[in-house]
Amino acid sequence: DNLKTLLDKMPVGVVQFDQETNAVEWYNPYAELIFTTEDGLLQNHLIQQILTEKRRGDISQTFEVSGNKYTSYIDVASGIFYFFDSFVGNRQSADASMLRPVVGIISVDNYDDLTDDLSDADTSKINSFVANFIDEFMESKQIFYRRVNMDRYYFF
């Protein structure tokens, strides 16, 4: 009973299949979520196609469904097909560029020209405003940053 509860809740797809025909015999809720159409129909043919390709010796351990990539493993002797999402993160805007690290610079243009004729109190207010604005923006976007001087920030 504990194993069934675990299989129902974990983000790993489990499909039990007939070793001779690749017919789907059982699947957990995660597999149902991945292989069910918007009409609520399980895509048996797609599961069987993936199983056939993997059993014929497709060396790739990944497959794609609806633009999402999954890593898979087949235990042929037991007739069980396991898979999990190979992408960690937000899929709504995912593409290859989203997986690359980024380093950037924010430079406050004309900072020296602006602060030359101001009092120390006014300069302090401007510095505080800019620092707070950048801090709030970076925090809202979950971006790590460092201030390197009064008018320059690096973000990662």
N, C-alpha and C positions, 0 to 999 in steps of 0.2 A: 504494500500500500504506500509506503514511503517512496519507493522508486517511481510508482505511477504519479504521485504528487510532484516529485522532482521533474519528471519528464514533461508534465503539464505546464510547469512554470518556468523552466530554463529557456534561454534564447538560443536553443540548439534544435534544429529540425531533426526529427527521427521518423523514418519511414520503414515499415516492415514490408518486405515484398516476397513474392513467390520466386524461388531460385530458378525455376524453369521458364516461367513466362514473364517475369518482371511485373506481374500484376500487383497492384498496391493492396495489401491486406489490412494495414493499420497505419495511422499517422498521428503524431501529437499535435496540439493546438498551434505550435509555432510553424510546423510544416503546412498546416491548413491555412494559416495566415499568408504564407509566402505563395502557395500554389493555388489559391482560390481566386477566381475571377471576380470582377465587380458584380456579376450576376449571382454570385454565391456558389458557383460550380467548381469542383476540384478538377484541376487540369491533369487528369490521369495520364493522358497521352504525353504530356511534357515530362512528367516524372519518369515514365517508361522510356522515353527517348534518352533522357540523361542517364538512366541506369544502363541502357543498352550501350551507349557510348563509353561509359566508364568501364563496363565489363569487357568491352572489345579491346581495351588496352589504351584508351585515351589517357595519356600521361599527365595531362593537366588535372590538377586537383580542384580547379575552380570551374564554376558555371555561372551563367547570367540569367536572371529572370527579371523582366520589367526594368532593365537598366541597372539592376543591383547585382553585385558580384558576391558569390558565396564560395566558401572553401568546403570541400566534401571529402568523405571517406566512406568506402563501401566495405562491409564485412560480408563477403559473398557466402561464406560457410554458414553464417547465421541468418542471412537474408535481411540485413539491416543496413540502411543508408542514412548516414549522419551528415549534417551540414550546418554551417553557421555563417553569419554575416562576416565577410572579410573586410568590411569597411566600418571603421569606428568613427562616428561623427554624424553630422547633419547631412542628410541626403538631398534636401530640397534644392540646394545650390551646389552640389558636389560636382567637381570635375578634377582633372589631374592638377590643375593649378592650385586647387584648394589644399593639396597635400604637401606643397612645398613651403619651406620656411621663408619668412619675409623679414627683411631688415629695412627700416625706413628712417628718414630724417624729417623732423618738423623744424623749420626755421622761421622765426618771426621776422618778416621783412621790414626794413626801415626802423628797426628797434632803436638803434643809436640816434637816428635823426629825431625820433619821437621823444626820447628821454633827455636829450641834451639840454633843453631849455626848461625842464620841469624841476620842481622841488623834489627833495628826497622822499617826502611823504607821498607826492603824486606818483613818483616812479615806483614806490613800494606798492601803491594801490594797483597800478598797471601790472606789475609783476605778479601780484596776488591774483588778479582777475585772470590773467593768461594761464597761470599755473593751475588754478581751480577749474577753468574751462577744459584744459587738456586732461586733467585728472578725471573729471567726470565723464568726458567722452571716452577715454581709454578704458575706464572701469565699465562703462555701459557696453562696450564692445569686447570686453575681456582681453585687452591687449596689454602686454607688459611693456613698460617704457622707463627710460632714465633721462633725467634732466642733466645736461652736461654743462650748460651755462645759462645765463639769463634769457637768451633768445634761441636756444637750440635744444631739441629733444631727440633721442633715438627711441625707436619702438621696434619690438621683436614679435 
